[in-house]
Amino acid sequence: MTCKCHSNDPPAISPTTQCIACAYKHYVQALAAYNEYGYSDDNRDFIAGELRMIVLHTYRRWESIAALAREGALAIAEGRWDEAGMDRIGALVREAYDREYPEIRQRCDRLQHQQQQQDTGD
């Protein structure tokens, strides 16, 4: 499923389009780099940049996410990795994403339930 800003014809997207799906995409990319790579300058810049993209996609509609992402970007840029708050940013982005796209949450819950049933043989 594409985000709602991509469903327009032509797509009405810009870096400041208020879109939680775009913010979620940037969070996933930042988190993958945060968990995968070392503390190199390039990696630090990439993560901070992805967090700043979250700020742009959320600053008007989801101010608390934007504020945390901004603080996280600053922490990463300054080498304060343990203060980036990636878990908290992720929780807020996921919560907003689930509210915006409840059908995805329901589908994932249903699949998880089916998997649990298969694992237990019920």
Kinemage of the C-alpha trace (Angstrom):
@kinemage 1
@onewidth
@group {chain A} dominant
@subgroup {mainchain}
@vectorlist {calphas} color= white
{ca met a 1} P 0.000 0.000 0.000
{ca thr a 2} L 1.363 3.361 -0.927
{ca cys a 3} L 0.846 6.343 1.276
{ca lys a 4} L -2.129 8.586 0.706
{ca cys a 5} L -0.021 11.368 -0.778
{ca his a 6} L 1.146 8.973 -3.520
{ca ser a 7} L -2.402 7.925 -4.372
{ca asn a 8} L -3.108 11.253 -6.098
{ca asp a 9} L -2.642 11.550 -9.847
{ca pro a 10} L -0.105 13.024 -10.232
{ca pro a 11} L 1.382 12.322 -6.801
{ca ala a 12} L 1.162 15.368 -4.546
{ca ile a 13} L 4.272 14.769 -2.511
{ca ser a 14} L 7.023 16.998 -1.301
{ca pro a 15} L 9.429 16.797 1.626
{ca thr a 16} L 6.945 18.781 3.707
{ca thr a 17} L 3.845 16.744 2.808
{ca gln a 18} L 2.330 15.760 6.140
{ca cys a 19} L 2.290 11.993 5.761
{ca ile a 20} L 2.824 9.437 8.507
{ca ala a 21} L 3.485 6.679 5.949
{ca cys a 22} L 6.407 8.699 4.589
{ca ala a 23} L 7.593 9.349 8.154
{ca tyr a 24} L 7.322 5.626 8.907
{ca lys a 25} L 9.423 4.807 5.830
{ca his a 26} L 12.121 7.258 6.968
{ca tyr a 27} L 12.035 5.859 10.511
{ca val a 28} L 12.510 2.293 9.259
{ca gln a 29} L 15.490 3.400 7.166
{ca ala a 30} L 17.010 5.313 10.081
{ca leu a 31} L 16.496 2.396 12.459
{ca ala a 32} L 18.039 -0.110 10.059
{ca ala a 33} L 21.139 2.048 9.688
{ca tyr a 34} L 21.214 2.742 13.446
{ca asn a 35} L 21.225 -0.993 14.205
{ca glu a 36} L 23.367 -2.187 11.319
{ca tyr a 37} L 26.320 0.098 10.796
{ca gly a 38} L 29.064 1.617 12.877
{ca tyr a 39} L 29.555 5.123 14.116
{ca ser a 40} L 31.127 6.439 10.908
{ca asp a 41} L 30.487 9.984 9.747
{ca asp a 42} L 28.560 8.775 6.698
{ca asn a 43} L 26.276 6.588 8.777
{ca arg a 44} L 25.735 9.309 11.359
{ca asp a 45} L 24.812 11.747 8.592
{ca phe a 46} L 22.441 9.253 6.970
{ca ile a 47} L 20.561 8.540 10.216
{ca ala a 48} L 20.346 12.210 11.163
{ca gly a 49} L 19.099 12.993 7.650
{ca glu a 50} L 16.377 10.342 7.821
{ca leu a 51} L 15.270 11.653 11.215
{ca arg a 52} L 15.138 15.170 9.789
{ca met a 53} L 12.928 13.878 6.961
{ca ile a 54} L 10.568 12.621 9.669
{ca val a 55} L 10.525 16.161 11.065
{ca leu a 56} L 9.545 17.565 7.681
{ca his a 57} L 6.753 15.021 7.181
{ca thr a 58} L 5.291 15.518 10.679
{ca tyr a 59} L 5.932 19.034 11.975
{ca arg a 60} L 2.439 20.396 11.322
{ca arg a 61} L 0.229 17.407 12.032
{ca trp a 62} L 2.228 15.345 14.549
{ca glu a 63} L 4.244 17.929 16.466
{ca ser a 64} L 5.384 15.548 19.221
{ca ile a 65} L 6.890 13.168 16.670
{ca ala a 66} L 8.630 16.052 14.905
{ca ala a 67} L 10.072 17.345 18.174
{ca leu a 68} L 11.453 13.940 19.175
{ca ala a 69} L 12.835 13.260 15.719
{ca arg a 70} L 14.577 16.638 15.748
{ca glu a 71} L 16.138 15.913 19.139
{ca gly a 72} L 17.131 12.460 17.906
{ca ala a 73} L 18.775 13.911 14.808
{ca leu a 74} L 20.746 16.360 16.948
{ca ala a 75} L 21.825 13.611 19.326
{ca ile a 76} L 23.028 11.408 16.455
{ca ala a 77} L 24.810 14.311 14.745
{ca glu a 78} L 26.600 15.111 18.003
{ca gly a 79} L 27.585 11.480 18.607
{ca arg a 80} L 25.207 11.017 21.545
{ca trp a 81} L 23.792 7.739 20.172
{ca asp a 82} L 22.376 6.580 23.499
{ca glu a 83} L 20.288 9.781 23.741
{ca ala a 84} L 18.719 9.544 20.270
{ca gly a 85} L 15.449 8.071 21.562
{ca met a 86} L 14.973 5.754 18.591
{ca asp a 87} L 12.576 3.481 20.509
{ca arg a 88} L 10.359 6.380 21.579
{ca ile a 89} L 10.351 7.917 18.093
{ca gly a 90} L 9.453 4.530 16.663
{ca ala a 91} L 6.619 3.997 19.132
{ca leu a 92} L 5.044 7.354 18.286
{ca val a 93} L 5.446 6.882 14.529
{ca arg a 94} L 3.980 3.361 14.707
{ca glu a 95} L 1.065 4.546 16.848
{ca ala a 96} L 0.218 7.355 14.430
{ca tyr a 97} L 0.695 5.036 11.447
{ca asp a 98} L -1.667 2.454 12.950
{ca arg a 99} L -4.301 5.149 13.530
{ca glu a 100} L -3.954 6.390 9.955
{ca tyr a 101} L -3.959 2.900 8.412
{ca pro a 102} L -6.007 0.666 10.773
{ca glu a 103} L -6.542 -1.954 8.087
{ca ile a 104} L -2.819 -2.703 8.050
{ca arg a 105} L -2.734 -3.145 11.832
{ca gln a 106} L -5.768 -5.455 11.646
{ca arg a 107} L -4.177 -7.511 8.870
{ca cys a 108} L -0.910 -7.845 10.786
{ca asp a 109} L -2.734 -8.827 13.980
{ca arg a 110} L -4.750 -11.437 12.076
{ca leu a 111} L -1.608 -12.905 10.490
{ca gln a 112} L 0.171 -12.972 13.832
{ca his a 113} L -2.793 -14.789 15.393
{ca gln a 114} L -2.796 -17.341 12.565
{ca gln a 115} L 0.929 -17.902 13.024
{ca gln a 116} L 0.482 -18.456 16.759
{ca gln a 117} L -2.257 -20.988 16.066
{ca gln a 118} L -0.002 -22.851 13.642
{ca asp a 119} L 2.866 -22.801 16.137
{ca thr a 120} L 0.720 -24.271 18.905
{ca gly a 121} L -1.209 -26.662 16.660
{ca asp a 122} L -4.626 -25.197 17.528
